Structures are given as C-alpha cells and as structure tokens.
Amino acid sequence: NIMYQLGEIAYKQKKYTAAIEEWKNLASKYPSSWQGRKAWFQIGQTHEKKLHQYEAAIAAYKKVNYWRYRYKAKAAIRRLTQKGLSLLTPRVFRVKEGASLEASVRNIKQLTVKLYKVDPETYFRKMRGFGGMERLDTPLIRPDRTWVVKVPKYRKYHLQKTPIKFGAGSPMV
C-alpha cells in the first residue's frame, strides 16, 4: 500500500516518470496484490494522458490482467488503435457568415468533406417536418462541394482537434 501511495504522491506532484517507476517496482514486487494489479493500469493512464507516449501506454495496458481493470485497459487499447472521428459545431451560424466545424480525429491523416445544400422549404413540404434529415441517402445525392482537409501535425494514436471552415469568406467556397 505504501509503494502505491508513493506513486500517487509523485503523480500528484506532476513527477510522472517517478510515479511510473514506483508503480513498476510495485507491480514487479507484489503482482498479485490489488495495488500491484492496478499499477499497470495507472502506468498506462499516465503514459497516455499525461506524457502522450501512446506506444508505452498500449504496452502497459496489455500487461493488465486483473479482471476489474482488464476491461478498462482493453477499452483504452481499442480507443487508441481504432480510427475515431467526432464533429462539433461550436455555435449556430447566420446565413451571411462562414460556418465552421471542429473535428476531433484519431488515426486519420485526412478528411474528405462533402457539402450538401438542402432547401428547407422543399424538404418540409415533402416530409411534413424536419425530422429524419440525417437519414438522407447521401450516396445517391451528388454533393454541391467536396474538398480534402489534411490533419496538421498528424501523430498516430493522438486525438487531435482540426478546424474545418466553409461558407462565406472561406477558401472552400
């Protein structure tokens, strides 16, 4: 317990490499204790979230064998190794101003953006509402504009936020 607490103290003091060393000593000396089992998971978390050393984090997550943390470690490995994309609209934009999105990407070097213009009046008249717009069969519809956005400073496993601009005043129009 003391060895685990020493690692926690170093972690709270932002001495991450010292914390990792304490936890490695604990895991090697007492591998069957709950502290020793949790140590590899904490090592992986520190490598991933604080030091951004993703290869070392994956290696530490693979050493987790205690059932309680093994599922979390496998989920972390999946999160780090799979492609990921989420889009966020920071606010509502007016018609005359250029809109932008913020893409959070992992393990993707470039994005192909396709812009579809939908006439709200025509859609509303046909569908009797605006619901279901996200289920349009876009492979059958030709986009109004298409462009490629490269992720700047791409790093494997790293979650990176990339702005995507389009609309008035943007070079994509």
C-alpha positions in Angstrom: 0.0 0.0 0.0 2.9 2.4 0.8 4.5 1.7 -2.6 1.2 2.6 -4.3 0.9 5.7 -2.3 4.4 6.8 -3.1 3.4 6.5 -6.8 0.3 8.6 -6.1 2.3 11.3 -4.3 4.7 11.6 -7.2 1.8 11.7 -9.7 0.1 14.5 -7.8 3.3 16.4 -7.7 3.4 16.0 -11.6 6.5 13.9 -11.4 5.1 11.4 -13.8 8.2 9.4 -14.6 8.9 8.9 -10.9 5.3 7.7 -10.4 5.7 5.2 -13.2 8.9 3.9 -11.7 7.2 3.5 -8.3 4.3 1.6 -9.8 6.6 -0.6 -11.9 8.5 -1.5 -8.7 5.2 -2.3 -7.0 3.9 -4.4 -9.9 7.1 -6.5 -10.1 7.4 -7.0 -6.3 3.7 -7.6 -5.5 2.0 -8.7 -8.7 -0.9 -10.5 -7.0 -2.0 -7.6 -4.7 -4.8 -5.3 -5.8 -2.3 -2.4 -5.7 0.1 -4.3 -8.0 -2.7 -5.2 -10.3 -3.9 -1.6 -10.5 -0.3 -0.3 -11.0 -0.1 -1.4 -14.7 -3.4 0.4 -15.4 -2.2 3.6 -13.7 1.1 3.4 -15.7 -0.9 3.1 -19.0 -3.1 6.0 -18.0 -0.1 8.2 -17.1 1.7 7.4 -20.4 -1.5 8.1 -22.4 -3.0 11.1 -20.7 -0.1 13.0 -19.2 3.0 12.1 -21.2 1.3 11.3 -24.6 3.5 8.3 -25.1 0.9 6.1 -26.7 3.1 3.1 -27.6 4.2 2.8 -24.0 0.6 3.2 -22.8 -0.6 0.3 -25.1 2.3 -1.9 -23.8 1.3 -1.1 -20.2 -2.4 -1.7 -20.9 -1.5 -5.1 -22.4 0.1 -6.2 -19.1 -3.1 -5.6 -17.1 -4.5 -9.0 -16.1 -6.8 -8.3 -13.2 -10.5 -8.6 -14.3 -11.6 -5.2 -12.9 -9.1 -3.2 -14.8 -8.6 -5.5 -17.8 -11.9 -4.4 -19.4 -10.9 -0.7 -18.9 -7.5 -1.5 -20.4 -8.9 -3.3 -23.4 -11.3 -0.4 -24.0 -8.4 2.0 -23.8 -6.4 0.0 -26.3 -9.4 -0.1 -28.6 -9.9 3.7 -28.3 -6.2 4.3 -29.1 -5.8 1.9 -32.0 -9.1 2.4 -33.9 -10.0 5.3 -36.2 -12.1 7.9 -34.5 -14.0 11.0 -35.7 -16.4 13.3 -33.9 -17.7 16.6 -35.2 -18.8 19.6 -33.2 -20.5 22.8 -34.3 -19.3 25.5 -31.8 -22.4 27.7 -32.3 -25.2 28.5 -34.6 -24.1 30.4 -37.7 -26.0 33.1 -39.7 -26.6 32.7 -43.4 -24.2 35.5 -44.4 -21.2 34.3 -42.3 -18.9 31.4 -42.9 -19.6 28.3 -40.8 -17.0 26.0 -39.3 -16.8 22.7 -37.6 -14.3 21.3 -35.2 -13.3 17.7 -35.9 -11.7 15.6 -33.3 -9.8 12.9 -35.1 -7.6 9.9 -34.1 -5.6 7.8 -36.5 -6.9 9.6 -39.6 -4.5 11.6 -41.8 -7.0 13.4 -43.9 -10.8 14.0 -44.1 -12.9 14.3 -47.2 -15.6 16.8 -46.6 -18.8 16.8 -48.8 -21.2 19.7 -48.6 -24.8 19.2 -49.4 -27.2 22.1 -49.6 -30.8 21.3 -48.6 -33.6 23.7 -49.3 -35.6 23.7 -46.0 -38.9 24.7 -47.6 -38.9 21.9 -50.1 -37.8 19.3 -47.6 -40.5 20.5 -45.1 -43.2 20.3 -47.8 -42.3 16.8 -48.8 -41.6 15.3 -45.3 -44.1 17.4 -43.3 -41.3 18.3 -40.8 -37.5 18.5 -40.4 -37.1 15.2 -38.7 -35.1 12.5 -40.5 -32.8 14.8 -42.4 -29.8 12.9 -41.0 -31.1 9.7 -42.7 -31.0 11.1 -46.3 -29.4 8.6 -48.7 -26.3 10.7 -49.4 -24.6 8.1 -51.6 -27.4 8.7 -54.2 -27.1 12.5 -54.0 -24.2 14.4 -55.6 -22.6 16.8 -53.1 -22.5 20.5 -54.0 -18.9 20.8 -53.0 -16.1 18.4 -52.0 -12.7 19.1 -50.6 -10.0 17.4 -48.6 -8.7 18.6 -45.2 -5.4 17.3 -44.1 -4.8 16.9 -40.4 -1.9 19.1 -39.4 0.9 17.6 -37.4 -0.6 14.1 -37.6 0.6 11.7 -34.9 -0.5 8.1 -34.7 -2.9 7.4 -31.7 -3.1 11.1 -30.8 -6.5 12.7 -30.5 -6.3 16.0 -32.4 -8.8 18.8 -33.0 -8.9 20.1 -36.5 -11.0 23.1 -37.7 -13.0 22.7 -40.9 -14.1 26.0 -42.4 -16.6 26.5 -45.2 -19.1 29.1 -46.3 -18.8 32.9 -46.7 -15.2 34.1 -46.7 -13.7 30.7 -46.6 -11.3 29.3 -49.3 -13.6 26.3 -49.8 -16.4 28.3 -51.4 
